[in-house]
Amino acid sequence: MNRGFPGIKAVLFDLDGTLIDSAPDLGAAADQMRVARGLPSLPLAQYRPMAGAGARGMLGVAFGITPDTPDYDVLREEFFRNYELRMTQTTYAFDGIAQLLADIEARGLAWGIVTNKSARFTDPLTRAMPLLKSARAVVSGDTTPHSKPHPEPLFEAARRLALPPEACIYVGDDERDIVAGRAAGMKTVAALYGYLGAVDTTEHWGADAAIKYPHELLQWLDVA
């Protein structure tokens, strides 16, 4: 049975937790702050689920703080500096992503990245990872006046690809990815192999499809 989405010309991906596993570097940047303050190191398993939330998630795990906490901005900048110095040390593409991107290109489809990561980190990271250099569009969290779950970053990616939004699929591992994709009029796919935040199920996200492994995305691209 054909399960593909008709009329698709491009696939857009979230970055952290969807294309790449950056949790080890993100977690280490926050854990470095704990150790510097005489606190015991935490295992990566505690940081991993919240890696998709960036500084907010990592500082929440490391210190139990929120953006409303006094001195949060100072701590966030310390975290950013730590991460900036090590962001490619232990960050890798998820297993199967390289082949998936090759298969997408072999089908004559474009692909791109839409992330809430700021360009301060997205740009050097995509330059440093050869696998990501063939992205036809890269939209960071501060590329437009809005970040996900607002649809504007996805609209911007579609504009850069010279495609209508409905000709794109958006794949992500966080509810805000699916919310943004739906608001942009794109088909959405939940990446169940990603971080997923603190949830046990993604059914309430309302994604059009869900995949447990990257290669499963291909079945949604095989349209006769």
N, C-alpha and C positions, 0 to 999 in steps of 0.2 A: 504494500500500500504506500502510495506517495504521501509523505508527511511534510513536504517542503512548503515554504511560504512563497507564493507566486510574486513575481515582479521585483525580486530582491537584486540590487546591484552592488551593495556594499555591506560590510559587517563592521560595526563599531564596538570597541571593547573598553570596559573599565581597565585600569592598569593594575593596581595592587590587589591581589587576591583573585584576579581573573586571568591576566597574562603572566604576571610575575609573582613569585613568592618573596616578598620583601620583609616578611615578619621577622626573620632573624636579625636583620640590620636595624629595623625599627625598634624591636624589643631591646637590642643591645644598647642603642642610643639612650633609651630611658633607664635601663638597668645600670648603666654607667653613672647616672645621676644618683641612684640609690646608694651604690657602693661608695661614691664620693662623700656621701653624707653618713657613712658608717652603718647603713642599713644592709641586711642580708640580701644577696642576689636572689632574684626570682627566676623560676624555670621558664623557658620559652613557651611552654604549653599554656602559661597564664596570659602571656602577651598575645599569642597568635590569634585568638578569636576576635580581638579588637583592633587588629592591625589595620583594617580598612578604614578605621576612624582617625588615622594619623595621630597627630600630637595629642588631640583630645582623648583618644582611646589609650594611647601609651602612657600618658601622664595619669590617667584615671586608674590604670592598673598599678602603676609604680607607686603612686602616692594617695590614691583615693580622692583626687581633686577634680573639680569641674572648672569650666571657663569663668565661673562666678567667683572662684576662690581668689582671695588677695594674692598678688604677686604671680598670678597665673601667666600673664604675658611674659614676665621675666623668665619663668621656668620654661615656658614654651620656646623662647629664643635659645635658651641653653640646650634644650632638646634638639632644636633645629641645627645648631652648630655641631653637636655630636653626630647627628645623622648625616650632615653634609660631608663630614670627614670619612664616613665609612659606608655610604649608601650602596656601593657595589661590591663590598667585601664578601657578603654571603647571600646576595640576592640573585636568584636564577629564574628563568622561565619555568613554569610548571611543565611536568612531563607531558609530552604530546602537543604542546603549543607550537613548536617549530614545524612539525609536520602539518598541523592544522592550518597555519598561515600559508605554508607552501601549497596546500590543497586549495585554499581559498583563491590564491593567485592563479593557480592552474585552471580554475573555473572561470577566469576572466573577471573576477570580482575585485573591487577595491576593499581595503580595510584601513581602519584608523583607530585612534585612541582618544577617549574622552574621560578625563580623570579630575578629581577634586584636588589632587596634588598641585601645589603652586608651581609655576614655571621655574622658579628657583631650583627646584629639584627635578621636575619632569625633563627639562631640556638637557642637563648633563647626563641624566640617567638614560634617556633614549639615545644620546650620542655614544654612550659607553657600551651599550648592549647592541651588538651587530644585528641581532634578530629583530630589533625594533626600528631599524633605520629605514625599512621599506614601507613604513606607515605613510599613507597618503595624506593624512590629516592628524595633527596632534593638538588637542584642545585641553588646556590646563584649567585648574580651578579659578585662576584669576585672568584667564584670557578674555572672558566677557564679564559684564557687571554682576553676573549671577553664577552660582555654582549649583550642582545637583543637590536636591531634587528638582530644581527649576529646569525647564527644558531648553533654555537658551544655549547652553554649551553644545547640546546635540543639534540644535538648529545651525549653530556655527559650523560644526563638523560637516553637516550636509551641504552647507553653502560652499565650503572649501572643496568638497568632492563634486560640486556642481550637480547635485542630485536632490530630488524632492525627499523630504524626511521619510515618507512612506516607502521609499525604495531601499531603506536601511533597516538592518537588525541591530539592536543594542544588547550586548551581553554583559552582565555584571553579577557581582556576588553580594550586593547589599540592596535592601529594600528601596533606598533612594534611587538606585540605578533603574529599577523597574518603574518607579513612579515617574522619573524623568523621561524614560523612553516612551511610556504610555502617553504622557502629556505632549510629547513631540510627535505623536502619531506613528511611531515606529513599532514593529514587532519586537517583543522583548523575550530574552532568554536568561533564566537564573542559572548561574554557575555554582552548582552545589558542591564542587570541589574547593571552593574558595573559603573565605573567612566567616562570612554569614553573620558576624556580630554575636549577639548573645541569644539568638533565636534557635529553637529546636526544629522548626519547620518553616518553609517558605511559601506554603500554599496560600497564605493570606496576602502575599505580595501581588497576586494577580498577573504573574508572568504568562506569556503565551506558551512557553515551553520551559523545561528544566533539564539540565544535563549533569550527569555525575562525572563525566570525563570529557576533556576537550574535543576528542574526535567525534563525539555524539552530535556535535553541532552540524556536522556535514549532512546528516539526514534531513535537516531543515533547509538545506541549500540545494538539494537535488530535486529540482523542478523541471519536469519534461517540457 
